[in-house]
């Protein structure tokens, strides 16, 4: 029985699991959206919530704890700058996990883990919409004009 055994082992030893989760959380902070399997996303979500709460506290001890966990100094800067300011008045629930189907190669259940209220995702959606609009206009311009219909005779009406 697994009474009081918290967390998932993810079929890895302790060092590998810790490095994997640190990388996932760091990537989530930097990119604001990651795509991974559902169990990994659930574990990374727990840890990301804690790290963002450290960023909201903002004191020196929190900064040292976060920098000991995150894999890059750029992630710590973004955490204590942009992300802490964005979630300053929010009491928790900084991430959203959306299931995204199954992976092509091995059929693993895949999820998208993202920070909520992200401007980055809105900008990506806008650029995607602009690109689609340009593509639509280009295909309309290169398409040949429609051929006129033949005149109708008395017997074709």
C-alpha positions as CSV (number, residue, x, y, z in Angstrom):
1,X,0.0,0.0,0.0
2,X,1.1,3.6,-0.7
3,X,-0.3,5.3,2.4
4,X,1.3,8.7,2.8
5,X,3.7,8.2,-0.1
6,X,3.3,11.4,-2.0
7,X,4.3,12.1,-5.5
8,X,4.9,10.0,-8.6
9,X,8.2,8.1,-9.3
10,X,7.8,8.5,-13.1
11,X,9.8,5.3,-13.6
12,X,13.1,7.1,-12.8
13,X,15.6,7.1,-10.0
14,X,15.7,10.1,-7.6
15,X,18.4,12.1,-9.4
16,X,16.8,11.7,-12.8
17,X,13.3,12.5,-11.5
18,X,14.6,15.6,-9.7
19,X,16.5,16.9,-12.8
20,X,13.5,16.2,-15.1
21,X,11.1,18.2,-12.9
22,X,13.5,21.0,-12.4
23,X,13.9,21.2,-16.2
24,X,10.1,21.1,-16.7
25,X,9.5,23.9,-14.2
26,X,12.3,26.1,-15.6
27,X,10.9,25.6,-19.1
28,X,7.4,26.5,-17.9
29,X,8.7,29.7,-16.4
30,X,10.7,30.7,-19.5
31,X,8.3,29.6,-22.2
32,X,5.0,29.9,-20.2
33,X,3.7,26.8,-22.0
34,X,5.1,23.2,-22.2
35,X,3.8,20.0,-23.8
36,X,4.5,16.8,-21.9
37,X,2.8,13.6,-20.6
38,X,0.0,13.9,-18.1
39,X,1.8,12.4,-15.1
40,X,4.9,14.7,-15.7
41,X,2.6,17.7,-16.1
42,X,0.8,16.9,-12.8
43,X,4.0,16.7,-10.9
44,X,5.5,19.7,-12.5
45,X,2.3,21.7,-11.8
46,X,2.8,21.0,-8.0
47,X,6.3,22.3,-8.0
48,X,5.7,25.2,-10.3
49,X,2.9,26.5,-8.0
50,X,5.4,26.4,-5.1
51,X,8.1,28.2,-7.1
52,X,5.7,30.9,-8.2
53,X,4.6,31.4,-4.6
54,X,8.3,31.9,-3.7
55,X,8.5,34.5,-6.5
56,X,5.5,36.3,-5.0
57,X,7.1,36.5,-1.6
58,X,10.1,38.2,-3.2
59,X,12.5,38.3,-0.2
60,X,16.2,37.2,-0.4
61,X,15.6,33.8,1.1
62,X,12.9,33.0,-1.5
63,X,15.2,34.2,-4.3
64,X,17.9,31.9,-3.1
65,X,15.6,28.9,-2.8
66,X,14.2,29.6,-6.3
67,X,17.7,30.0,-7.8
68,X,18.7,26.7,-6.2
69,X,15.8,25.0,-7.9
70,X,15.6,26.7,-11.3
71,X,18.2,25.7,-13.9
72,X,18.9,29.2,-15.3
73,X,19.3,32.7,-13.9
74,X,17.0,34.0,-16.7
75,X,14.2,31.9,-15.2
76,X,14.7,33.4,-11.8
77,X,14.7,36.9,-13.2
78,X,11.5,36.3,-15.1
79,X,10.0,34.6,-12.0
80,X,10.7,37.5,-9.6
81,X,10.0,40.2,-12.2
82,X,7.2,39.5,-14.6
83,X,5.5,36.4,-13.2
84,X,5.5,37.6,-9.6
85,X,3.9,40.9,-10.6
86,X,1.3,39.2,-12.8
87,X,0.2,36.9,-10.0
88,X,0.6,39.2,-7.1
89,X,-3.0,39.4,-6.1
90,X,-3.9,35.8,-7.0
91,X,-4.1,33.4,-4.0
92,X,-3.0,30.3,-6.0
93,X,-3.9,28.3,-9.1
94,X,-1.3,29.8,-11.5
95,X,-1.2,27.0,-14.0
96,X,-3.6,25.2,-16.3
97,X,-3.3,21.7,-17.5
98,X,-5.2,20.8,-20.7
99,X,-5.1,17.3,-22.1
100,X,-4.0,17.3,-25.7
101,X,-4.6,13.7,-27.0
102,X,-2.1,11.0,-27.4
103,X,1.5,11.0,-28.7
104,X,2.0,9.6,-32.1
105,X,5.0,7.4,-31.3
106,X,4.0,5.5,-28.2
107,X,0.4,6.5,-27.5
108,X,1.2,8.3,-24.3
109,X,-1.4,10.6,-22.9
110,X,-0.1,14.2,-23.6
111,X,-1.0,17.4,-21.8
112,X,-0.3,21.1,-22.2
113,X,0.8,22.8,-19.0
114,X,0.7,26.6,-19.2
115,X,0.6,29.7,-17.0
116,X,-2.8,31.4,-17.0
117,X,-3.3,35.0,-18.2
118,X,-0.3,34.8,-20.5
119,X,0.3,37.7,-23.0
120,X,2.8,35.4,-24.8
121,X,0.1,33.0,-25.9
122,X,-2.2,35.9,-27.0
123,X,0.7,37.3,-29.1
124,X,1.3,33.9,-30.7
125,X,-2.4,33.5,-31.5
126,X,-2.4,37.0,-33.1
127,X,0.6,36.2,-35.2
128,X,-0.9,32.9,-36.2
129,X,-4.1,34.7,-37.3
130,X,-2.1,37.3,-39.3
131,X,-0.1,34.5,-41.0
132,X,-3.3,32.7,-41.9
133,X,-4.8,35.9,-43.3
134,X,-1.8,36.6,-45.4
135,X,-1.9,33.0,-46.7
136,X,-5.6,33.3,-47.5
137,X,-5.0,36.6,-49.5
138,X,-2.1,35.1,-51.3
139,X,-4.1,32.1,-52.4
140,X,-6.9,34.3,-53.6
141,X,-4.5,36.4,-55.7
142,X,-2.9,33.5,-57.4
143,X,-6.1,31.6,-58.0
144,X,-7.3,31.8,-61.6
145,X,-10.4,33.9,-62.2
146,X,-13.7,31.9,-62.4
147,X,-14.8,31.1,-65.9
148,X,-18.0,32.7,-67.1
149,X,-21.0,30.4,-67.3
150,X,-22.3,29.6,-70.8
151,X,-25.4,31.5,-71.8
152,X,-28.6,29.6,-71.2
153,X,-30.7,28.7,-74.1
154,X,-34.5,28.2,-74.3
155,X,-34.2,24.4,-73.9
156,X,-31.8,24.7,-70.8
157,X,-34.1,26.7,-68.6
